[in-house]
């Protein structure tokens, strides 16, 4: 993802990398669903909608939520890197 954002790939490599994320359902669907579940269970539906409507808040809201969620549920879900969040700003 950072290679794409930082334009380290040629156009052909970028396309090949992007298409590697698709499949029958696709991992982006699953990632988005999991993020939505974590944010809603932690902060409620209003905060979920707010963060999905303001993409600048989405990843940082998820990161805050996932720390609380992992402690409460005994899970080890991953957070987004600060480097990626900063690149997207």
N, C-alpha and C positions, 0 to 999 in steps of 0.2 A: 504494500500500500504506500509506504513512504517513497519507494522507488518511483512510483507513478506520480505522486505529488511533487517530488523533486525533479521530475523529468529526466531520470537517469536511464530510461529505457527508450529504445527506438520505437517508432509508431507500430511496427510489426510485433515487437516484443510486448509492447503495452497491450495490444489487442489479444495476443496469445495469453498473456497473464490474466486479463479480464475474463476471457472466456473459460479459463480453468476454474472459475468460481461457480459456473452454472452446472446444473445436473437436472435430475427429475424434479426435485423440489428446490434445490439450491441452498447453499449455506447462509446466504444473506437473509433469506426468509426466516430461517431458524434463529440466526443471531438477533434480528429485529424483534422476533417474538419473545425470545428470552430476555432481551433488554426491557421490553414493555412489561413483562411479568414482574421482573425485579423492581422496576421503578414504581409500578402500581401497588405491589404488595408492601413496599417500604414507605412510600409517600402518598399514595392514593391516586385516584383516577385524574383529578384536576391537575396535579403536578405532572402526570404522565402526558396528558394532552398538551399542557404548556410546553414541556420539553420537546415534544415531537413537532410542535408548531414553530419553535424557535431552535433551529438546528445548531445554533452556537451553544445552546445549553445542554443538548442531548447527551453527548459523551461524558461531560463532567457531572451531570445529574446522575447518569448511570453509575459512574465510578463511585460517587458518594453513596448511592443506594446499595451497590453491590458489596461494599465493605460492611455495612450494617446487616444486609441480608445474609452474607456468609457467616457472620458471627451468630446470628439468631438461628439460622437453619443448619449450621454445621457443614456448610458447603465450601467449595473452593473454586467458585466461578471466577474467571479472569476479568481483569479491568483493562481498559484502553490505556495505552502508554501516554504519558504526559507529552512526549515528543510529537505523537500524532495529533493530539488535541491542539497543541500550539501551532502545528503546521496548518491545521484546518481553520484557525482563526485568521 
